[in-house]
């Protein structure tokens, strides 16, 4: 059910070097890298670990920049689960839509402010 985990960083290059080296010992490598985010994994069918500069532009602190990603099977699943979260009182953090390289996701904060995303990979 978990697709990837993201933690915040204030120095992406330093963090990237750290995780490149650390995850090499696990046989993992970078599976993607975009402007604010880098992800590592053992292929695209296994969960990833990511670092990110927080989207809100504030300093990364424990919790700021963290997000739980829940992988689902289709865009319809993303849409319906995101809608259900909104229905239940979640706060919108980015409606369902296409992002980079076939990534389709809908972002929200739960009732306690935790950031989550339902996503699928569209090929």
Buried (B, 14 or more C-beta within 10 A) or exposed (E): EEBBBBBBBEEBEEBBEEBBEEBEEEEBEBBBEEEBBBBBBBEEEEEBBBBBBBBEEEEBEEEBBBBBBBBBEEBEBBBBBBBEBBEEEBEEBBEBEEBEEEBBBBBBBBEEEEBBBBBBEEE
